[in-house]
């Protein structure tokens, strides 16, 4: 941010905002459309668009439920269904509800008298990331590790009598 003298001798504040702010990258296990919305939440937060960040975080929660086939009911029901289907842990369910609460406040204009702070918005975006970690990223990492383990087991050497060597 720079302060300069304007044309009429008045101080003019100038702030540079990059055309394309850096965004958080998500692994391929997160569907591209959901990763794009989540990255937009981070981008909005980075340039100080607090309400937009919260709204994009809420959008990410709803899109995540829909990506898992949970399409009916309101967002409360969708989050609870993610938990009921064992797609998320209890603390991640609670995190998703916190994102929902903040997103609803922003969407319905309930922030006029008590706006969300930058710190709280940052926390909401972190909670959104917890949901993505629980639903998409951790299961993909686990599956990849299991595949690597099985690949190792399948490449064990065979002894002279035809039995596999190794492994307990």
C-alpha positions in Angstrom: 0.0 0.0 0.0 1.4 3.4 -0.9 0.3 6.9 0.0 1.0 9.6 -2.6 0.0 13.2 -3.3 -3.0 13.3 -5.6 -3.8 15.9 -8.2 -5.3 18.4 -5.8 -2.7 18.0 -3.1 -4.8 15.4 -1.3 -3.4 12.2 -0.2 -4.2 9.2 -2.3 -3.9 5.7 -1.1 -3.0 3.1 -3.7 -3.1 -0.6 -3.1 -1.9 -3.2 -5.6 -3.9 -6.3 -6.1 -2.5 -8.9 -8.4 -4.6 -9.9 -11.4 -4.4 -13.6 -10.6 -3.6 -14.0 -6.9 -1.6 -17.1 -5.9 -3.9 -20.0 -5.0 -3.7 -23.1 -3.0 -3.3 -26.2 -5.1 -5.2 -29.3 -4.4 -4.2 -32.9 -5.4 -6.0 -34.7 -8.2 -8.1 -36.6 -5.7 -10.2 -33.4 -5.2 -12.6 -33.0 -8.1 -11.4 -30.1 -10.3 -14.6 -28.0 -9.9 -14.5 -28.4 -6.1 -10.7 -27.6 -6.1 -11.4 -24.5 -8.1 -14.0 -23.2 -5.7 -11.9 -24.0 -2.7 -8.9 -22.3 -4.3 -11.2 -19.3 -4.9 -11.9 -19.2 -1.2 -8.2 -19.0 -0.5 -7.6 -16.4 -3.2 -10.5 -14.2 -1.8 -9.0 -14.5 1.6 -5.6 -13.5 0.4 -6.7 -10.3 -1.2 -9.0 -9.3 1.7 -12.3 -10.3 0.3 -13.4 -11.9 3.6 -17.1 -12.4 2.9 -16.4 -13.9 -0.5 -13.9 -16.4 1.1 -16.6 -17.5 3.5 -19.2 -17.9 0.8 -16.8 -19.9 -1.4 -16.0 -22.1 1.6 -19.7 -22.8 2.2 -20.1 -23.5 -1.5 -17.2 -26.0 -1.3 -18.9 -27.9 1.6 -22.2 -28.2 -0.4 -20.4 -29.2 -3.6 -18.4 -31.9 -1.6 -21.7 -33.5 -0.4 -23.1 -33.4 -3.9 -20.0 -35.0 -5.3 -20.5 -37.9 -2.9 -24.1 -38.4 -4.1 -25.8 -36.5 -1.3 -28.1 -34.2 -3.2 -31.3 -33.9 -1.3 -32.2 -31.8 1.7 -30.6 -28.6 3.0 -27.0 -28.3 3.9 -27.5 -29.4 7.5 -28.9 -32.7 6.2 -26.1 -33.0 3.6 -23.4 -32.6 6.2 -25.1 -35.0 8.6 -25.4 -37.5 5.7 -21.6 -37.3 5.1 -21.1 -38.2 8.7 -23.9 -40.9 8.7 -22.3 -42.5 5.7 -18.9 -42.6 7.5 -17.3 -40.3 4.9 -16.2 -37.9 7.7 -15.4 -38.0 11.4 -17.4 -36.2 14.0 -15.0 -33.3 14.3 -15.0 -32.8 10.6 -18.8 -32.8 10.6 -18.7 -30.1 13.2 -16.1 -28.2 11.2 -18.4 -28.3 8.1 -21.3 -27.0 10.2 -19.1 -24.1 11.3 -18.4 -23.3 7.7 -22.2 -23.5 7.0 -23.0 -21.1 9.9 -20.5 -18.5 8.7 -21.5 -18.9 5.1 -25.2 -18.6 5.9 -24.5 -15.3 7.8 -22.6 -14.0 4.8 -25.2 -15.2 2.3 -28.2 -13.7 4.2 -26.6 -10.4 5.1 -26.4 -11.1 8.8 -23.0 -9.5 9.1 -24.1 -5.8 8.9 -23.8 -5.2 12.6 -21.2 -7.8 13.4 -19.0 -8.6 10.4 -16.8 -11.6 10.3 -13.1 -10.8 11.0 -10.3 -11.7 8.8 -9.0 -14.1 11.4 -12.4 -15.9 11.7 -12.6 -16.0 7.9 -9.2 -17.6 7.8 -10.3 -20.2 10.3 -13.4 -21.0 8.2 -11.3 -21.6 5.2 -9.0 -23.9 7.2 -12.1 -25.8 8.4 -13.2 -26.1 4.7 -9.8 -27.7 4.0 -10.3 -30.2 6.8 -13.4 -31.4 5.0 -11.6 -31.8 1.7 -8.8 -33.6 3.5 -11.3 -36.0 5.1 -13.5 -36.7 2.1 -11.1 -36.7 -0.8 -7.4 -36.4 0.1 -6.9 -38.8 3.0 -8.8 -41.6 1.4 -6.8 -41.2 -1.8 -3.5 -41.2 0.1 -4.6 -44.4 2.0 -5.6 -46.1 -1.3 -2.3 -45.2 -2.9 -0.4 -46.6 0.1 -2.4 -49.8 0.0 -1.7 -50.1 -3.7 2.0 -49.6 -3.2 2.0 -52.2 -0.4 0.2 -54.7 -2.6 2.5 -54.0 -5.5 5.5 -54.8 -3.2 3.9 -58.0 -2.1 3.3 -59.1 -5.7 6.9 -58.5 -6.6 8.4 -60.8 -3.9 10.9 -63.2 -5.1 9.9 -66.8 -5.6 12.2 -69.4 -4.0 13.5 -72.5 -5.8 10.6 -74.6 -4.5 8.0 -72.2 -5.8 6.9 -70.5 -2.6 7.0 -66.7 -2.1 9.8 -65.4 0.0 9.2 -62.7 2.6 6.3 -61.2 4.4 4.5 -61.5 7.7 
